[in-house]
Amino acid sequence: MATRHILTKEDPALYKKCRPVTSFDARLHQLLDDMAETLAQSNGVGLAAPQVGVLRRAVLVLETNVAEDEDEILLELINPMILESSGEQKGAEGCLSVPGEYGIVCRPETVKVRAQDRNGQWFEYEGTGLTARCFCHELDHLEGRVFTELCERMLTEEELANGAF
Ligand code: CO
């Protein structure tokens, strides 16, 4: 495993639509392993392949809604799609590609996705709260959309300093 460089918002690759993953091979597994290490080192909760310069439909989302004595689960979603969403949450959102900036984004409270695992097996998964927000945020990356485009407004320096996030 190795960490990969995370592209920041100036990079045009972040604004391109990604192509489906068609080969569930060692190269994909290497990418996912590297993304996992990169995410862990950055203390993030999600990472999309285009953020490390790979324009393919693969994302990682950290499921943090687990019991206190259980480990968080790192979900690998290949060729993901949203099946259903419901409810609404409004809150601050950030992105590893937009370091230090946070903005208010409205997202569904519950999101059910369908995706393939690293071996090509289809599965479904329902996330709520932060996990639902993360599903939407990471899937947006695959369409070339960065959260700052969806923000009602960015948090001010004062709000950040006051720990509003
Ligand atoms: Co992001």
Backbone and ligand atoms as CSV (ligand in chain L), in Angstrom:
chain,resi,resn,atom,element,x,y,z
A,1,MET,N,N,0.845,-1.196,0.000
A,1,MET,CA,C,0.000,0.000,0.000
A,1,MET,C,C,0.876,1.240,0.000
A,2,ALA,N,N,0.341,2.260,-0.581
A,2,ALA,CA,C,1.056,3.529,-0.621
A,2,ALA,C,C,0.035,4.652,-0.588
A,3,THR,N,N,0.455,5.803,-0.084
A,3,THR,CA,C,-0.481,6.928,-0.146
A,3,THR,C,C,-0.349,7.587,-1.516
A,4,ARG,N,N,-1.434,8.182,-1.956
A,4,ARG,CA,C,-1.411,8.899,-3.236
A,4,ARG,C,C,-1.672,10.379,-2.976
A,5,HIS,N,N,-1.213,11.162,-3.909
A,5,HIS,CA,C,-1.373,12.609,-3.820
A,5,HIS,C,C,-2.841,12.972,-4.059
A,6,ILE,N,N,-3.394,13.800,-3.176
A,6,ILE,CA,C,-4.793,14.238,-3.346
A,6,ILE,C,C,-4.817,15.550,-4.123
A,7,LEU,N,N,-5.541,15.532,-5.243
A,7,LEU,CA,C,-5.655,16.735,-6.072
A,7,LEU,C,C,-6.480,17.783,-5.327
A,8,THR,N,N,-6.155,19.039,-5.530
A,8,THR,CA,C,-6.938,20.105,-4.911
A,8,THR,C,C,-7.760,20.825,-5.976
A,9,LYS,N,N,-8.634,21.698,-5.495
A,9,LYS,CA,C,-9.729,22.220,-6.318
A,9,LYS,C,C,-9.318,22.911,-7.613
A,10,GLU,N,N,-8.050,23.306,-7.729
A,10,GLU,CA,C,-7.614,23.945,-8.977
A,10,GLU,C,C,-7.466,22.936,-10.113
A,11,ASP,N,N,-7.406,21.657,-9.775
A,11,ASP,CA,C,-7.088,20.655,-10.794
A,11,ASP,C,C,-8.303,20.323,-11.667
A,12,PRO,N,N,-8.148,20.461,-12.999
A,12,PRO,CA,C,-9.291,20.223,-13.891
A,12,PRO,C,C,-9.843,18.793,-13.813
A,13,ALA,N,N,-9.034,17.836,-13.369
A,13,ALA,CA,C,-9.495,16.440,-13.291
A,13,ALA,C,C,-10.692,16.293,-12.354
A,14,LEU,N,N,-10.805,17.201,-11.383
A,14,LEU,CA,C,-11.895,17.110,-10.407
A,14,LEU,C,C,-13.244,17.501,-10.995
A,15,TYR,N,N,-13.234,18.052,-12.206
A,15,TYR,CA,C,-14.472,18.548,-12.809
A,15,TYR,C,C,-14.881,17.718,-14.026
A,16,LYS,N,N,-14.298,16.502,-14.129
A,16,LYS,CA,C,-14.618,15.631,-15.260
A,16,LYS,C,C,-15.492,14.474,-14.789
A,17,LYS,N,N,-16.367,14.020,-15.683
A,17,LYS,CA,C,-17.208,12.862,-15.366
A,17,LYS,C,C,-16.352,11.601,-15.474
A,18,CYS,N,N,-16.506,10.712,-14.508
A,18,CYS,CA,C,-15.680,9.502,-14.479
A,18,CYS,C,C,-16.330,8.360,-15.250
A,19,ARG,N,N,-15.480,7.470,-15.764
A,19,ARG,CA,C,-15.958,6.316,-16.527
A,19,ARG,C,C,-16.143,5.117,-15.606
A,20,PRO,N,N,-17.043,4.187,-15.986
A,20,PRO,CA,C,-17.251,3.002,-15.146
A,20,PRO,C,C,-15.981,2.163,-15.015
A,21,VAL,N,N,-15.899,1.443,-13.900
A,21,VAL,CA,C,-14.861,0.432,-13.726
A,21,VAL,C,C,-15.321,-0.820,-14.460
A,22,THR,N,N,-14.452,-1.368,-15.305
A,22,THR,CA,C,-14.824,-2.568,-16.051
A,22,THR,C,C,-13.946,-3.773,-15.705
A,23,SER,N,N,-12.779,-3.521,-15.142
A,23,SER,CA,C,-11.881,-4.623,-14.764
A,23,SER,C,C,-11.712,-4.665,-13.255
A,24,PHE,N,N,-12.140,-5.782,-12.668
A,24,PHE,CA,C,-12.018,-5.942,-11.206
A,24,PHE,C,C,-10.752,-6.745,-10.925
A,25,ASP,N,N,-9.638,-6.108,-11.258
A,25,ASP,CA,C,-8.361,-6.816,-11.260
A,25,ASP,C,C,-7.412,-6.275,-10.190
A,26,ALA,N,N,-6.188,-6.755,-10.224
A,26,ALA,CA,C,-5.188,-6.370,-9.222
A,26,ALA,C,C,-4.943,-4.865,-9.225
A,27,ARG,N,N,-5.074,-4.259,-10.396
A,27,ARG,CA,C,-4.835,-2.825,-10.491
A,27,ARG,C,C,-5.903,-2.040,-9.718
A,28,LEU,N,N,-7.150,-2.498,-9.820
A,28,LEU,CA,C,-8.241,-1.874,-9.062
A,28,LEU,C,C,-8.008,-2.067,-7.564
A,29,HIS,N,N,-7.620,-3.289,-7.187
A,29,HIS,CA,C,-7.396,-3.584,-5.771
A,29,HIS,C,C,-6.272,-2.712,-5.210
A,30,GLN,N,N,-5.242,-2.514,-6.011
A,30,GLN,CA,C,-4.134,-1.643,-5.603
A,30,GLN,C,C,-4.627,-0.212,-5.395
A,31,LEU,N,N,-5.448,0.259,-6.333
A,31,LEU,CA,C,-6.005,1.608,-6.225
A,31,LEU,C,C,-6.803,1.748,-4.929
A,32,LEU,N,N,-7.683,0.762,-4.667
A,32,LEU,CA,C,-8.535,0.827,-3.477
A,32,LEU,C,C,-7.708,0.770,-2.196
A,33,ASP,N,N,-6.685,-0.075,-2.186
A,33,ASP,CA,C,-5.811,-0.172,-1.009
A,33,ASP,C,C,-5.062,1.147,-0.788
A,34,ASP,N,N,-4.569,1.726,-1.867
A,34,ASP,CA,C,-3.858,3.005,-1.767
A,34,ASP,C,C,-4.801,4.112,-1.301
A,35,MET,N,N,-6.033,4.099,-1.838
A,35,MET,CA,C,-7.019,5.109,-1.427
A,35,MET,C,C,-7.326,4.968,0.061
A,36,ALA,N,N,-7.421,3.714,0.545
A,36,ALA,CA,C,-7.714,3.476,1.964
A,36,ALA,C,C,-6.606,4.056,2.833
A,37,GLU,N,N,-5.371,3.847,2.415
A,37,GLU,CA,C,-4.253,4.371,3.203
A,37,GLU,C,C,-4.227,5.900,3.162
A,38,THR,N,N,-4.503,6.450,1.988
A,38,THR,CA,C,-4.536,7.907,1.815
A,38,THR,C,C,-5.625,8.523,2.694
A,39,LEU,N,N,-6.788,7.867,2.708
A,39,LEU,CA,C,-7.916,8.367,3.510
A,39,LEU,C,C,-7.591,8.303,4.997
A,40,ALA,N,N,-7.001,7.190,5.423
A,40,ALA,CA,C,-6.672,7.018,6.839
A,40,ALA,C,C,-5.680,8.091,7.289
A,41,GLN,N,N,-4.705,8.367,6.441
A,41,GLN,CA,C,-3.683,9.364,6.785
A,41,GLN,C,C,-4.238,10.776,6.843
A,42,SER,N,N,-5.328,11.016,6.094
A,42,SER,CA,C,-5.897,12.364,6.026
A,42,SER,C,C,-7.007,12.561,7.039
A,43,ASN,N,N,-7.359,11.490,7.764
A,43,ASN,CA,C,-8.460,11.552,8.728
A,43,ASN,C,C,-9.785,11.963,8.090
A,44,GLY,N,N,-9.979,11.565,6.846
A,44,GLY,CA,C,-11.231,11.893,6.164
A,44,GLY,C,C,-12.259,10.788,6.364
A,45,VAL,N,N,-13.487,11.043,5.875
A,45,VAL,CA,C,-14.529,10.018,5.957
A,45,VAL,C,C,-14.924,9.497,4.575
A,46,GLY,N,N,-14.340,10.079,3.530
A,46,GLY,CA,C,-14.653,9.590,2.193
A,46,GLY,C,C,-13.615,10.061,1.197
A,47,LEU,N,N,-13.463,9.278,0.136
A,47,LEU,CA,C,-12.494,9.637,-0.909
A,47,LEU,C,C,-12.968,9.017,-2.222
A,48,ALA,N,N,-12.890,9.810,-3.286
A,48,ALA,CA,C,-13.292,9.325,-4.609
A,48,ALA,C,C,-12.052,9.202,-5.494
A,49,ALA,N,N,-12.066,8.205,-6.399
A,49,ALA,CA,C,-10.902,7.951,-7.260
A,49,ALA,C,C,-10.414,9.206,-8.000
A,50,PRO,N,N,-11.312,10.052,-8.514
A,50,PRO,CA,C,-10.810,11.233,-9.229
A,50,PRO,C,C,-9.970,12.156,-8.341
A,51,GLN,N,N,-10.174,12.086,-7.021
A,51,GLN,CA,C,-9.367,12.921,-6.124
A,51,GLN,C,C,-7.904,12.500,-6.098
A,52,VAL,N,N,-7.641,11.245,-6.517
A,52,VAL,CA,C,-6.239,10.829,-6.637
A,52,VAL,C,C,-5.865,10.699,-8.120
A,53,GLY,N,N,-6.660,11.354,-8.978
A,53,GLY,CA,C,-6.305,11.456,-10.385
A,53,GLY,C,C,-6.728,10.291,-11.263
A,54,VAL,N,N,-7.590,9.418,-10.728
A,54,VAL,CA,C,-8.067,8.274,-11.518
A,54,VAL,C,C,-9.534,8.508,-11.860
A,55,LEU,N,N,-9.822,8.719,-13.139
A,55,LEU,CA,C,-11.179,9.105,-13.537
A,55,LEU,C,C,-12.062,7.877,-13.767
A,56,ARG,N,N,-12.218,7.103,-12.682
A,56,ARG,CA,C,-13.043,5.894,-12.699
A,56,ARG,C,C,-14.031,5.944,-11.555
A,57,ARG,N,N,-15.147,5.194,-11.721
A,57,ARG,CA,C,-16.238,5.284,-10.747
A,57,ARG,C,C,-15.987,4.360,-9.546
A,58,ALA,N,N,-15.153,4.827,-8.644
A,58,ALA,CA,C,-14.839,4.086,-7.414
A,58,ALA,C,C,-14.698,5.079,-6.272
A,59,VAL,N,N,-15.355,4.775,-5.143
A,59,VAL,CA,C,-15.242,5.649,-3.976
A,59,VAL,C,C,-15.110,4.826,-2.702
A,60,LEU,N,N,-14.578,5.461,-1.674
A,60,LEU,CA,C,-14.549,4.888,-0.328
A,60,LEU,C,C,-15.388,5.777,0.572
A,61,VAL,N,N,-16.161,5.134,1.444
A,61,VAL,CA,C,-16.930,5.869,2.449
A,61,VAL,C,C,-16.737,5.159,3.786
A,62,LEU,N,N,-16.369,5.940,4.804
A,62,LEU,CA,C,-16.191,5.364,6.134
A,62,LEU,C,C,-17.536,5.387,6.865
A,63,GLU,N,N,-18.029,4.186,7.187
A,63,GLU,CA,C,-19.275,4.072,7.958
A,63,GLU,C,C,-18.933,4.287,9.423
A,64,THR,N,N,-19.354,5.441,9.952
A,64,THR,CA,C,-19.003,5.778,11.332
A,64,THR,C,C,-20.150,5.504,12.299
A,65,ASN,N,N,-21.313,5.111,11.759
A,65,ASN,CA,C,-22.465,4.789,12.619
A,65,ASN,C,C,-22.357,3.348,13.109
A,66,VAL,N,N,-21.418,3.120,13.999
A,66,VAL,CA,C,-21.228,1.774,14.551
A,66,VAL,C,C,-21.260,1.866,16.076
A,67,ALA,N,N,-21.458,0.732,16.723
A,67,ALA,CA,C,-21.474,0.712,18.186
A,67,ALA,C,C,-20.115,1.169,18.722
A,68,GLU,N,N,-20.120,1.701,19.933
A,68,GLU,CA,C,-18.915,2.296,20.506
A,68,GLU,C,C,-17.727,1.336,20.540
A,69,ASP,N,N,-18.026,0.072,20.763
A,69,ASP,CA,C,-16.942,-0.901,20.902
A,69,ASP,C,C,-16.604,-1.590,19.571
A,70,GLU,N,N,-17.175,-1.074,18.491
A,70,GLU,CA,C,-16.891,-1.679,17.178
A,70,GLU,C,C,-16.072,-0.742,16.307
A,71,ASP,N,N,-15.301,-1.330,15.390
A,71,ASP,CA,C,-14.503,-0.532,14.467
A,71,ASP,C,C,-15.402,0.063,13.380
A,72,GLU,N,N,-15.006,1.228,12.902
A,72,GLU,CA,C,-15.703,1.819,11.761
A,72,GLU,C,C,-15.471,0.924,10.548
A,73,ILE,N,N,-16.436,0.967,9.611
A,73,ILE,CA,C,-16.342,0.070,8.453
A,73,ILE,C,C,-16.011,0.897,7.209
A,74,LEU,N,N,-14.991,0.484,6.496
A,74,LEU,CA,C,-14.644,1.185,5.266
A,74,LEU,C,C,-15.378,0.511,4.095
A,75,LEU,N,N,-16.322,1.258,3.516
A,75,LEU,CA,C,-17.104,0.717,2.399
A,75,LEU,C,C,-16.420,1.047,1.083
A,76,GLU,N,N,-16.283,0.060,0.229
A,76,GLU,CA,C,-15.754,0.268,-1.125
A,76,GLU,C,C,-16.936,0.200,-2.085
A,77,LEU,N,N,-17.160,1.271,-2.796
A,77,LEU,CA,C,-18.304,1.315,-3.712
A,77,LEU,C,C,-17.789,1.519,-5.135
A,78,ILE,N,N,-17.981,0.495,-5.958
A,78,ILE,CA,C,-17.548,0.573,-7.350
A,78,ILE,C,C,-18.796,0.705,-8.231
A,79,ASN,N,N,-18.754,1.627,-9.173
A,79,ASN,CA,C,-19.895,1.919,-10.054
A,79,ASN,C,C,-21.183,2.159,-9.252
A,80,PRO,N,N,-21.094,2.990,-8.205
A,80,PRO,CA,C,-22.259,3.163,-7.328
A,80,PRO,C,C,-23.363,4.010,-7.951
A,81,MET,N,N,-24.592,3.738,-7.500
A,81,MET,CA,C,-25.736,4.572,-7.888
A,81,MET,C,C,-26.651,4.712,-6.680
A,82,ILE,N,N,-27.377,5.815,-6.642
A,82,ILE,CA,C,-28.334,6.021,-5.552
A,82,ILE,C,C,-29.670,5.413,-5.969
A,83,LEU,N,N,-30.186,4.503,-5.136
A,83,LEU,CA,C,-31.459,3.854,-5.423
A,83,LEU,C,C,-32.618,4.654,-4.850
A,84,GLU,N,N,-32.450,5.094,-3.606
A,84,GLU,CA,C,-33.522,5.818,-2.910
A,84,GLU,C,C,-32.875,6.802,-1.957
A,85,SER,N,N,-33.570,7.911,-1.735
A,85,SER,CA,C,-33.122,8.800,-0.676
A,85,SER,C,C,-34.342,9.429,-0.028
A,86,SER,N,N,-34.228,9.790,1.246
A,86,SER,CA,C,-35.353,10.392,1.935
A,86,SER,C,C,-34.861,11.316,3.041
A,87,GLY,N,N,-35.755,12.184,3.466
A,87,GLY,CA,C,-35.439,13.117,4.534
A,87,GLY,C,C,-34.505,14.220,4.078
A,88,GLU,N,N,-34.054,14.991,5.024
A,88,GLU,CA,C,-33.220,16.145,4.701
A,88,GLU,C,C,-32.329,16.470,5.896
A,89,GLN,N,N,-31.090,16.814,5.629
A,89,GLN,CA,C,-30.195,17.311,6.681
A,89,GLN,C,C,-29.439,18.498,6.116
A,90,LYS,N,N,-29.275,19.497,6.939
A,90,LYS,CA,C,-28.535,20.674,6.517
A,90,LYS,C,C,-27.344,20.801,7.462
A,91,GLY,N,N,-26.153,20.860,6.913
A,91,GLY,CA,C,-25.002,20.942,7.808
A,91,GLY,C,C,-23.733,21.287,7.064
A,92,ALA,N,N,-22.666,21.438,7.831
A,92,ALA,CA,C,-21.381,21.817,7.263
A,92,ALA,C,C,-20.712,20.610,6.614
A,93,GLU,N,N,-20.084,20.879,5.485
A,93,GLU,CA,C,-19.432,19.819,4.728
A,93,GLU,C,C,-18.063,20.312,4.280
A,94,GLY,N,N,-17.113,19.394,4.235
A,94,GLY,CA,C,-15.785,19.730,3.752
A,94,GLY,C,C,-15.313,18.669,2.779
A,95,CYS,N,N,-14.097,18.837,2.263
A,95,CYS,CA,C,-13.589,17.910,1.258
A,95,CYS,C,C,-12.061,17.929,1.329
A,96,LEU,N,N,-11.441,16.765,1.214
A,96,LEU,CA,C,-9.978,16.699,1.264
A,96,LEU,C,C,-9.337,17.472,0.108
A,97,SER,N,N,-10.116,17.692,-0.967
A,97,SER,CA,C,-9.594,18.455,-2.104
A,97,SER,C,C,-9.786,19.961,-1.937
A,98,VAL,N,N,-10.503,20.351,-0.883
A,98,VAL,CA,C,-10.738,21.768,-0.607
A,98,VAL,C,C,-10.344,22.029,0.851
A,99,PRO,N,N,-9.056,21.872,1.153
A,99,PRO,CA,C,-8.631,21.910,2.553
A,99,PRO,C,C,-8.943,23.237,3.239
A,100,GLY,N,N,-9.433,23.116,4.471
A,100,GLY,CA,C,-9.650,24.305,5.294
A,100,GLY,C,C,-10.935,25.062,5.024
A,101,GLU,N,N,-11.724,24.634,4.032
A,101,GLU,CA,C,-12.963,25.349,3.721
A,101,GLU,C,C,-14.153,24.443,3.987
A,102,TYR,N,N,-15.184,25.042,4.579
A,102,TYR,CA,C,-16.401,24.282,4.877
A,102,TYR,C,C,-17.601,25.103,4.462
A,103,GLY,N,N,-18.635,24.406,4.021
A,103,GLY,CA,C,-19.835,25.129,3.603
A,103,GLY,C,C,-21.080,24.366,3.982
A,104,ILE,N,N,-22.191,25.095,4.026
A,104,ILE,CA,C,-23.469,24.484,4.384
A,104,ILE,C,C,-24.095,23.859,3.138
A,105,VAL,N,N,-24.346,22.548,3.218
A,105,VAL,CA,C,-24.956,21.830,2.106
A,105,VAL,C,C,-26.149,21.030,2.627
A,106,CYS,N,N,-27.224,21.084,1.866
A,106,CYS,CA,C,-28.419,20.313,2.205
A,106,CYS,C,C,-28.332,18.952,1.497
A,107,ARG,N,N,-28.532,17.885,2.254
A,107,ARG,CA,C,-28.456,16.514,1.709
A,107,ARG,C,C,-29.606,15.688,2.275
A,108,PRO,N,N,-29.932,14.562,1.636
A,108,PRO,CA,C,-30.932,13.679,2.242
A,108,PRO,C,C,-30.404,13.050,3.539
A,109,GLU,N,N,-31.311,12.696,4.445
A,109,GLU,CA,C,-30.918,12.105,5.726
A,109,GLU,C,C,-30.585,10.619,5.564
A,110,THR,N,N,-31.267,9.974,4.627
A,110,THR,CA,C,-31.050,8.539,4.396
A,110,THR,C,C,-30.848,8.302,2.907
A,111,VAL,N,N,-29.835,7.527,2.575
A,111,VAL,CA,C,-29.525,7.245,1.173
A,111,VAL,C,C,-29.211,5.763,1.022
A,112,LYS,N,N,-29.920,5.132,0.078
A,112,LYS,CA,C,-29.637,3.724,-0.208
A,112,LYS,C,C,-28.890,3.650,-1.538
A,113,VAL,N,N,-27.739,2.985,-1.524
A,113,VAL,CA,C,-26.941,2.872,-2.749
A,113,VAL,C,C,-26.869,1.420,-3.214
A,114,ARG,N,N,-26.624,1.277,-4.496
A,114,ARG,CA,C,-26.316,-0.025,-5.078
A,114,ARG,C,C,-24.952,0.136,-5.710
A,115,ALA,N,N,-24.064,-0.825,-5.471
A,115,ALA,CA,C,-22.696,-0.718,-5.989
A,115,ALA,C,C,-22.097,-2.109,-6.128
A,116,GLN,N,N,-20.949,-2.173,-6.766
A,116,GLN,CA,C,-20.197,-3.425,-6.846
A,116,GLN,C,C,-19.057,-3.381,-5.837
A,117,ASP,N,N,-18.673,-4.545,-5.335
A,117,ASP,CA,C,-17.505,-4.607,-4.464
A,117,ASP,C,C,-16.255,-4.790,-5.346
A,118,ARG,N,N,-15.104,-4.962,-4.727
A,118,ARG,CA,C,-13.854,-5.008,-5.502
A,118,ARG,C,C,-13.747,-6.232,-6.405
A,119,ASN,N,N,-14.644,-7.199,-6.187
A,119,ASN,CA,C,-14.658,-8.378,-7.062
A,119,ASN,C,C,-15.805,-8.360,-8.068
A,120,GLY,N,N,-16.542,-7.262,-8.085
A,120,GLY,CA,C,-17.600,-7.128,-9.079
A,120,GLY,C,C,-18.979,-7.561,-8.606
A,121,GLN,N,N,-19.081,-8.022,-7.347
A,121,GLN,CA,C,-20.378,-8.453,-6.805
A,121,GLN,C,C,-21.234,-7.237,-6.457
A,122,TRP,N,N,-22.494,-7.256,-6.921
A,122,TRP,CA,C,-23.401,-6.152,-6.597
A,122,TRP,C,C,-23.933,-6.303,-5.183
A,123,PHE,N,N,-24.107,-5.184,-4.484
A,123,PHE,CA,C,-24.725,-5.191,-3.153
A,123,PHE,C,C,-25.457,-3.863,-2.954
A,124,GLU,N,N,-26.298,-3.837,-1.935
A,124,GLU,CA,C,-26.999,-2.610,-1.586
A,124,GLU,C,C,-26.651,-2.241,-0.153
A,125,TYR,N,N,-26.661,-0.941,0.126
A,125,TYR,CA,C,-26.314,-0.488,1.476
A,125,TYR,C,C,-27.064,0.799,1.765
A,126,GLU,N,N,-27.626,0.877,2.985
A,126,GLU,CA,C,-28.341,2.086,3.373
A,126,GLU,C,C,-27.568,2.844,4.434
A,127,GLY,N,N,-27.335,4.121,4.195
A,127,GLY,CA,C,-26.612,4.952,5.149
A,127,GLY,C,C,-27.484,6.090,5.644
A,128,THR,N,N,-27.250,6.507,6.891
A,128,THR,CA,C,-27.980,7.657,7.437
A,128,THR,C,C,-26.981,8.682,7.963
A,129,GLY,N,N,-27.469,9.898,8.157
A,129,GLY,CA,C,-26.643,10.953,8.745
A,129,GLY,C,C,-25.383,11.210,7.933
A,130,LEU,N,N,-24.246,11.192,8.618
A,130,LEU,CA,C,-22.971,11.487,7.961
A,130,LEU,C,C,-22.697,10.524,6.801
A,131,THR,N,N,-23.092,9.271,6.966
A,131,THR,CA,C,-22.836,8.284,5.911
A,131,THR,C,C,-23.643,8.624,4.648
A,132,ALA,N,N,-24.891,9.057,4.842
A,132,ALA,CA,C,-25.727,9.460,3.705
A,132,ALA,C,C,-25.136,10.690,3.025
A,133,ARG,N,N,-24.685,11.633,3.840
A,133,ARG,CA,C,-24.061,12.851,3.301
A,133,ARG,C,C,-22.826,12.485,2.481
A,134,CYS,N,N,-22.066,11.552,3.022
A,134,CYS,CA,C,-20.832,11.125,2.372
A,134,CYS,C,C,-21.116,10.396,1.046
A,135,PHE,N,N,-22.147,9.551,1.026
A,135,PHE,CA,C,-22.515,8.890,-0.229
A,135,PHE,C,C,-22.769,9.933,-1.310
A,136,CYS,N,N,-23.565,10.953,-0.970
A,136,CYS,CA,C,-23.907,11.991,-1.950
A,136,CYS,C,C,-22.664,12.750,-2.391
A,137,HIS,N,N,-21.839,13.127,-1.425
A,137,HIS,CA,C,-20.632,13.914,-1.706
A,137,HIS,C,C,-19.668,13.148,-2.616
A,138,GLU,N,N,-19.447,11.872,-2.298
A,138,GLU,CA,C,-18.485,11.084,-3.088
A,138,GLU,C,C,-19.036,10.763,-4.481
A,139,LEU,N,N,-20.336,10.460,-4.567
A,139,LEU,CA,C,-20.920,10.190,-5.880
A,139,LEU,C,C,-20.898,11.443,-6.749
A,140,ASP,N,N,-21.065,12.610,-6.129
A,140,ASP,CA,C,-20.932,13.868,-6.870
A,140,ASP,C,C,-19.554,13.976,-7.528
A,141,HIS,N,N,-18.515,13.559,-6.792
A,141,HIS,CA,C,-17.153,13.613,-7.356
A,141,HIS,C,C,-17.088,12.840,-8.683
A,142,LEU,N,N,-17.827,11.734,-8.776
A,142,LEU,CA,C,-17.772,10.910,-9.996
A,142,LEU,C,C,-18.414,11.620,-11.188
A,143,GLU,N,N,-19.253,12.621,-10.880
A,143,GLU,CA,C,-19.879,13.419,-11.947
A,143,GLU,C,C,-19.087,14.702,-12.205
A,144,GLY,N,N,-17.972,14.858,-11.505
A,144,GLY,CA,C,-17.168,16.065,-11.675
A,144,GLY,C,C,-17.696,17.244,-10.878
A,145,ARG,N,N,-18.493,16.940,-9.840
A,145,ARG,CA,C,-19.072,18.005,-9.016
A,145,ARG,C,C,-18.376,18.073,-7.659
A,146,VAL,N,N,-17.937,19.273,-7.306
A,146,VAL,CA,C,-17.297,19.501,-6.005
A,146,VAL,C,C,-18.307,20.233,-5.113
A,147,PHE,N,N,-18.308,19.918,-3.816
A,147,PHE,CA,C,-19.370,20.397,-2.917
A,147,PHE,C,C,-19.534,21.903,-2.881
A,148,THR,N,N,-18.455,22.638,-3.193
A,148,THR,CA,C,-18.547,24.100,-3.126
A,148,THR,C,C,-19.588,24.638,-4.119
A,149,GLU,N,N,-19.870,23.857,-5.190
A,149,GLU,CA,C,-20.890,24.277,-6.154
A,149,GLU,C,C,-22.291,24.184,-5.564
A,150,LEU,N,N,-22.451,23.335,-4.539
A,150,LEU,CA,C,-23.777,23.055,-3.990
A,150,LEU,C,C,-24.046,23.810,-2.700
A,151,CYS,N,N,-23.025,24.523,-2.220
A,151,CYS,CA,C,-23.141,25.189,-0.930
A,151,CYS,C,C,-24.127,26.330,-0.968
A,152,GLU,N,N,-24.932,26.397,0.086
A,152,GLU,CA,C,-25.756,27.594,0.275
A,152,GLU,C,C,-24.834,28.756,0.561
A,153,ARG,N,N,-23.844,28.478,1.402
A,153,ARG,CA,C,-22.829,29.486,1.711
A,153,ARG,C,C,-21.653,28.780,2.359
A,154,MET,N,N,-20.491,29.416,2.301
A,154,MET,CA,C,-19.318,28.880,2.978
A,154,MET,C,C,-19.304,29.408,4.414
A,155,LEU,N,N,-18.719,28.634,5.309
A,155,LEU,CA,C,-18.572,29.115,6.684
A,155,LEU,C,C,-17.509,30.205,6.718
A,156,THR,N,N,-17.728,31.200,7.561
A,156,THR,CA,C,-16.762,32.290,7.690
A,156,THR,C,C,-15.608,31.840,8.588
A,157,GLU,N,N,-14.519,32.596,8.523
A,157,GLU,CA,C,-13.353,32.297,9.373
A,157,GLU,C,C,-13.761,32.333,10.838
A,158,GLU,N,N,-14.671,33.258,11.152
A,158,GLU,CA,C,-15.122,33.408,12.539
A,158,GLU,C,C,-15.885,32.159,12.987
A,159,GLU,N,N,-16.760,31.674,12.123
A,159,GLU,CA,C,-17.517,30.469,12.467
A,159,GLU,C,C,-16.577,29.275,12.646
A,160,LEU,N,N,-15.573,29.191,11.772
A,160,LEU,CA,C,-14.612,28.093,11.883
A,160,LEU,C,C,-13.825,28.200,13.188
A,161,ALA,N,N,-13.430,29.420,13.526
A,161,ALA,CA,C,-12.657,29.638,14.750
A,161,ALA,C,C,-13.499,29.329,15.993
A,162,ASN,N,N,-14.813,29.564,15.880
A,162,ASN,CA,C,-15.712,29.302,17.010
A,162,ASN,C,C,-16.126,27.840,17.090
A,163,GLY,N,N,-15.609,27.048,16.162
A,163,GLY,CA,C,-15.921,25.617,16.206
A,163,GLY,C,C,-17.341,25.313,15.766
A,164,ALA,N,N,-17.876,26.128,14.857
A,164,ALA,CA,C,-19.233,25.881,14.358
A,164,ALA,C,C,-19.275,24.583,13.561
A,165,PHE,N,N,-18.124,24.172,13.056
A,165,PHE,CA,C,-18.114,22.931,12.280
A,165,PHE,C,C,-17.829,21.767,13.218
L,1,CO,CO,CO,-14.709,15.511,-1.543
